[in-house]
Amino acid sequence: MFESFIKKAKRLLQNTRHDASGPSDSPTNEKVKQLRSSVAYSQADDWSTTADAGSSSSSEPVSPNGSDKSSPKGVMNRVQSAVRRATVKRTAQRDTQKGLTTLQLGNVSNSNSTSTPGPSTHKTSIWWPASSLRWVRGRADAVTPTTKPFLPGGYLGGGAFGAVYLVLDVVRRQSMAMKVVHYTRDFSPPECRGLVAELRILQRLAEEPQPFLLRPYLDHRLWAWHTSLGYVHMLTEFCPGGDLRSYVGYLTDQEVWLLTAELVLALEWLHKQGFVHHDIKPGNILVDNEGHCLLGDFGACRELDRGVLRRCDTDDAIRTDEYAAPELLSEPTRRWQWYDKSVDLWSLGVVIAEVFTGISSFVKGPNVSRNEFLASLSARVEETFARLEVMGRPDMSDLLQGMLVIDPYGRMSTSEIQRHRGFSRMRIKFKDVRLRKQRPIRKLHYVSMGDHRRPSTKVPDYSPSKQYFLDELAAQCLTLEQDDSFEVSVSDFRPGRAT
């Protein structure tokens, strides 16, 4: 019906445009009168304008000036509207038959196509984010059921015992990050303590959100749960600006001072809660949708015991050697047997120097041992200060000289850093920074589905008989709800899967 009506309306439209200025008894007006009944029927069926259709069946003469709806010009406008609406409706019906509806997955059938058939594919039309429409193609055997609460969107990264994925909340159409950890593997004590500490920190952030710390995603029923297969899932907010590695060497002086202030406030809250981060580096500093920096990845955190932590061996803390403080790299002798929260300030100083200069003086070569790297720290620090002096940045050099101190007792604290003259000279007020009133940094990188890296296809050898994680939870009187409604693994993002 739609095709015949559209063709007939288009033919009449051409004749009407040609003779619209003719007399009222012209052949065009006769054709218009003949088409009125079909137009009225279409409008009564699809739109609510039957009043005009009833009047169009009368035998009154048509005014040639097009002032009323019964004139050739008025009917021509109505025919154009009918053609447009019929086309839109027909297109919507065709898309519905093919399954191309929002948040609905289906196989695309090309049975009417005369071209050579290719590999079967499926299309998913999803709002990702809600302001833009993305089309995703993939193999037909990589099907995500729509009954799941989340849609997997890509692999964001991972570490030694966990992976982070981008997922979409099907109900709320919001993107979020999901960290998945296999807790039934042969966990080491630092890994087990770090996972428990991460859950405790996220719990406190859920109760008391902070502006510059990665917060859990609270719009879902659960933001953390474990499954019967031995995986812990943690939902956090998604930062589309990527991490700080994409901003090294590209920020202005004002922006570097601002992100320094934001990270200092993040560490101040974390230290007041009695935790040490242990692994501050550009890859663990994220940029949110507004351009503010968020400190994330609390899997290496440890809780302070009366303000200090004791080292038993060189591998009892999760860290990255290039950003680790000297007391974490050295042997646990009597001098370095105890350490405190100042290790985070050393790591923050290394990050700031790298972002500001664009070059890191603390890169550890593949053939450099830990003792050799530790012995060269003093020279590397002096190299950083010399580079800042050449750049003509005395305030930044003075700040880093108070943070990159080999002796942990000589380092600046978070309160001393906030009183540094460099912030006032850059017109940065910590009161406004806490309220996010300062202008954020420019977002130079946007995380999209095409930017996601694929996880390794190597399957680790797990030992399900040693469940250190559950034992540690029980020892601290903590519980974690079990939910098997959704499970993310490497198989969801295997090669051939579109991300």
GISUL-V172674 format. One record per residue. RES is the residue in three letters. SS is DSSP state (a for helix, b for strand, c for the rest). D_FIRST is the distance of its C-alpha to the first C-alpha in Angstrom with 1 decimal. Layout:
res->(RES RES)
ss->(SS SS)
d_first->(D_FIRST D_FIRST)
//
This chain:
res->(MET PHE GLU SER PHE ILE LYS LYS ALA LYS ARG LEU LEU GLN ASN THR ARG HIS ASP ALA SER GLY PRO SER ASP SER PRO THR ASN GLU LYS VAL LYS GLN LEU ARG SER SER VAL ALA TYR SER GLN ALA ASP ASP TRP SER THR THR ALA ASP ALA GLY SER SER SER SER SER GLU PRO VAL SER PRO ASN GLY SER ASP LYS SER SER PRO LYS GLY VAL MET ASN ARG VAL GLN SER ALA VAL ARG ARG ALA THR VAL LYS ARG THR ALA GLN ARG ASP THR GLN LYS GLY LEU THR THR LEU GLN LEU GLY ASN VAL SER ASN SER ASN SER THR SER THR PRO GLY PRO SER THR HIS LYS THR SER ILE TRP TRP PRO ALA SER SER LEU ARG TRP VAL ARG GLY ARG ALA ASP ALA VAL THR PRO THR THR LYS PRO PHE LEU PRO GLY GLY TYR LEU GLY GLY GLY ALA PHE GLY ALA VAL TYR LEU VAL LEU ASP VAL VAL ARG ARG GLN SER MET ALA MET LYS VAL VAL HIS TYR THR ARG ASP PHE SER PRO PRO GLU CYS ARG GLY LEU VAL ALA GLU LEU ARG ILE LEU GLN ARG LEU ALA GLU GLU PRO GLN PRO PHE LEU LEU ARG PRO TYR LEU ASP HIS ARG LEU TRP ALA TRP HIS THR SER LEU GLY TYR VAL HIS MET LEU THR GLU PHE CYS PRO GLY GLY ASP LEU ARG SER TYR VAL GLY TYR LEU THR ASP GLN GLU VAL TRP LEU LEU THR ALA GLU LEU VAL LEU ALA LEU GLU TRP LEU HIS LYS GLN GLY PHE VAL HIS HIS ASP ILE LYS PRO GLY ASN ILE LEU VAL ASP ASN GLU GLY HIS CYS LEU LEU GLY ASP PHE GLY ALA CYS ARG GLU LEU ASP ARG GLY VAL LEU ARG ARG CYS ASP THR ASP ASP ALA ILE ARG THR ASP GLU TYR ALA ALA PRO GLU LEU LEU SER GLU PRO THR ARG ARG TRP GLN TRP TYR ASP LYS SER VAL ASP LEU TRP SER LEU GLY VAL VAL ILE ALA GLU VAL PHE THR GLY ILE SER SER PHE VAL LYS GLY PRO ASN VAL SER ARG ASN GLU PHE LEU ALA SER LEU SER ALA ARG VAL GLU GLU THR PHE ALA ARG LEU GLU VAL MET GLY ARG PRO ASP MET SER ASP LEU LEU GLN GLY MET LEU VAL ILE ASP PRO TYR GLY ARG MET SER THR SER GLU ILE GLN ARG HIS ARG GLY PHE SER ARG MET ARG ILE LYS PHE LYS ASP VAL ARG LEU ARG LYS GLN ARG PRO ILE ARG LYS LEU HIS TYR VAL SER MET GLY ASP HIS ARG ARG PRO SER THR LYS VAL PRO ASP TYR SER PRO SER LYS GLN TYR PHE LEU ASP GLU LEU ALA ALA GLN CYS LEU THR LEU GLU GLN ASP ASP SER PHE GLU VAL SER VAL SER ASP PHE ARG PRO GLY ARG ALA THR)
ss->(c a a a a a a a a a a a a a a a a a c c c c c c c c a a a a a a a a a a a a a a a a a a a a c c c a a a a a a a c c c c c c c c c c c c c c c a a a a a a a a a a a a a a a a a a a a a a a a a a a c c c b c c b b b c c c c c c c c c c c c c b b b b b b b c c c c c b b b b b b b c c c c c c c c c c b b b b b b b b b c c c b b b b b b b b c c c c b b b b b b b b b c c c c c c a a a a a a a a a a a a a a a a a a a c c c c c b c c b c c c c c c c b b b c c c c b b b b b b b c c c c c b a a a a c c c c c a a a a a a a a a a a a a a a a a a a a c c b b c c c c c a a a b b b c c c c c b b b c c c c c c b b c b c c b b b c c c c c c c c c c a a a c c a a a a c c c c c c c c b b c c a a a a a a a a a a a a a a a a c c c c c c c c c c c c a a a a a a c a a a a a a a a a a a a a a a c c a a a a a a a a a a c c c c a a a c c c a a a a a c c a a a a a c c c c a a a a a c c c c c c c c c c c c c c a a a c c c c c c c c c c c c c c c c a a a a a a a a c c c c c c b c c c c c c c a a a a c c c c c c)
d_first->(0.0 3.8 5.6 5.4 6.1 8.5 10.2 10.7 12.0 14.2 15.7 16.6 18.0 20.3 21.6 22.1 24.1 26.2 27.1 26.9 30.7 30.9 32.1 30.2 29.9 28.5 25.7 23.6 24.0 23.0 19.6 19.3 20.0 17.4 14.7 16.1 14.6 10.9 12.3 14.3 11.5 9.7 13.2 14.3 11.7 12.3 15.5 18.6 19.1 18.7 22.2 21.2 18.4 21.1 23.5 21.2 21.3 25.0 27.0 29.0 29.7 28.0 30.5 30.7 31.9 28.7 30.6 28.2 24.4 24.1 25.5 23.7 24.6 23.3 19.9 19.8 20.5 17.8 15.2 16.7 16.5 12.9 12.2 14.6 13.6 9.9 11.6 14.2 12.2 10.3 13.8 15.4 13.4 14.3 17.8 18.1 17.4 20.0 22.5 23.0 23.8 27.0 30.0 28.2 29.2 27.3 27.4 25.0 23.7 23.5 22.6 20.0 22.6 24.8 27.8 30.8 30.4 32.7 34.2 31.8 31.4 30.0 28.8 29.8 28.5 31.4 32.8 36.2 37.7 35.4 35.3 34.0 31.3 32.7 31.0 33.3 33.3 35.5 36.3 34.3 37.6 38.3 36.0 36.8 35.7 33.9 36.2 39.1 40.2 40.5 38.8 41.4 40.9 44.0 47.8 49.8 53.3 56.0 59.6 62.1 60.8 57.5 54.1 51.8 48.0 45.2 42.9 40.0 40.1 36.6 36.8 38.3 36.9 40.4 42.3 45.7 48.4 49.4 52.9 53.5 57.0 58.2 61.1 62.3 63.5 67.2 67.3 70.3 71.9 70.8 67.1 67.3 68.9 66.4 63.4 65.0 66.0 62.4 61.1 63.8 63.1 59.4 60.2 62.4 59.8 57.3 59.8 61.0 58.5 60.2 58.7 59.8 59.5 56.5 55.2 53.4 49.8 50.0 46.4 46.1 48.0 50.5 51.6 53.9 54.0 55.1 53.6 55.1 54.9 57.4 55.4 55.7 52.7 53.2 50.5 51.4 49.7 48.1 49.7 47.3 50.3 51.8 55.5 58.5 59.0 56.4 58.4 61.8 63.4 60.5 61.4 63.5 66.8 65.3 62.5 65.0 67.2 64.3 63.1 66.7 66.9 63.7 65.0 68.4 66.9 65.0 68.2 70.1 67.9 67.8 71.6 72.1 70.2 72.7 70.7 71.2 68.1 69.9 67.1 66.3 64.8 62.0 59.6 60.0 59.5 55.8 54.1 51.6 48.6 50.9 53.4 56.1 58.0 58.0 60.5 59.0 59.8 62.5 63.1 66.5 67.8 71.0 72.5 75.9 78.9 81.1 79.7 80.4 79.2 81.4 80.9 82.0 80.9 79.1 75.7 75.6 73.0 69.6 69.7 69.0 72.3 71.4 70.9 73.3 76.5 79.9 80.9 77.9 78.7 82.4 84.2 84.6 88.3 90.2 89.1 85.4 85.3 83.6 80.9 78.8 75.7 77.0 75.5 72.1 73.6 74.8 71.3 69.8 72.4 71.4 67.7 68.5 70.7 68.1 65.3 67.6 69.2 66.3 68.9 70.2 73.9 73.6 71.7 73.3 73.6 72.9 76.6 77.9 79.3 79.0 82.7 82.5 79.5 81.3 84.4 82.4 80.8 83.4 83.0 79.2 79.5 81.9 79.6 76.8 79.2 80.3 76.7 76.1 79.3 78.3 74.9 76.8 75.5 78.6 76.9 74.6 77.5 79.5 76.8 76.4 80.2 80.2 77.4 78.3 81.7 83.1 85.0 82.5 84.9 84.8 81.0 79.4 77.7 74.3 76.1 78.3 75.3 73.7 76.9 76.9 77.4 74.5 71.8 73.4 73.7 70.0 69.4 67.9 68.7 68.2 67.5 64.4 63.6 63.5 61.0 58.9 59.6 60.8 58.3 57.1 57.2 54.5 52.0 52.5 50.5 47.1 46.5 43.0 41.6 42.6 46.2 46.8 49.4 49.0 51.6 54.2 53.3 56.9 57.1 60.3 62.8 62.7 65.3 63.8 67.3 68.3 66.3 68.3 65.6 65.3 69.1 69.3 66.8 68.8 72.0 70.7 69.2 65.7 62.6 59.1 56.2 54.6 50.8 49.0 45.5 45.3 47.3 47.4 49.3 49.5 47.0 44.2 44.8 45.8 45.3 41.7 40.5 38.8 40.6)
//
